[in-house]
Amino acid sequence: MTKIVVSFDNMSGYSSSLNSKREEFNSVITEMKKIVEDLRISWVGVDSVKFRENATNYLNNLKVVENSLADACSEVKSQNNLYQDRCSKFN
């Protein structure tokens, strides 16, 4: 049987760090959306429409990355809780 060695404090710290960076990433996405929206008000024409479409696609893809970071954070936190729960049953 393979032995699992876990530092609960480290895993919790990594989960918190991931979540903090995810929140920062999400803030950047929100700021970029506002910039694109502000630009929409100031720029009208065929080129502006294409720019908005490209920017919207880009920002949507960034949101997918942000959601993946949220999933990773949740997974690390969940696994840490699971390991702690199981470890406490054996101690």
DATA-V131964 format. One record per backbone hydrogen bond with DSSP energy under -0.5 kcal/mol. NH is the residue of the N-H (numbers start at 1). CO is the residue of the C=O. If there is no record, write none. Layout:
nh->(NH | NH)
co->(CO | CO)
//
This chain:
nh->(5 | 6 | 8 | 11 | 12 | 13 | 14 | 15 | 16 | 17 | 18 | 19 | 20 | 21 | 22 | 23 | 24 | 25 | 26 | 27 | 28 | 29 | 30 | 31 | 32 | 33 | 34 | 35 | 36 | 37 | 38 | 39 | 40 | 41 | 42 | 43 | 49 | 50 | 51 | 52 | 53 | 54 | 55 | 56 | 57 | 58 | 59 | 60 | 61 | 62 | 63 | 64 | 65 | 66 | 67 | 68 | 69 | 70 | 71 | 72 | 73 | 74 | 75 | 76 | 77 | 78 | 79 | 80 | 81 | 82 | 83 | 84 | 85 | 86 | 87 | 88 | 89 | 90 | 90 | 91)
co->(3 | 4 | 6 | 7 | 8 | 9 | 10 | 11 | 12 | 13 | 14 | 15 | 16 | 17 | 18 | 19 | 20 | 21 | 22 | 23 | 24 | 25 | 26 | 27 | 28 | 29 | 30 | 31 | 32 | 33 | 34 | 35 | 36 | 37 | 38 | 39 | 45 | 46 | 47 | 48 | 49 | 50 | 51 | 52 | 53 | 54 | 55 | 56 | 57 | 58 | 59 | 60 | 61 | 62 | 63 | 64 | 65 | 66 | 67 | 68 | 69 | 70 | 71 | 72 | 73 | 74 | 75 | 76 | 77 | 78 | 79 | 80 | 81 | 82 | 83 | 84 | 85 | 86 | 87 | 87)
//
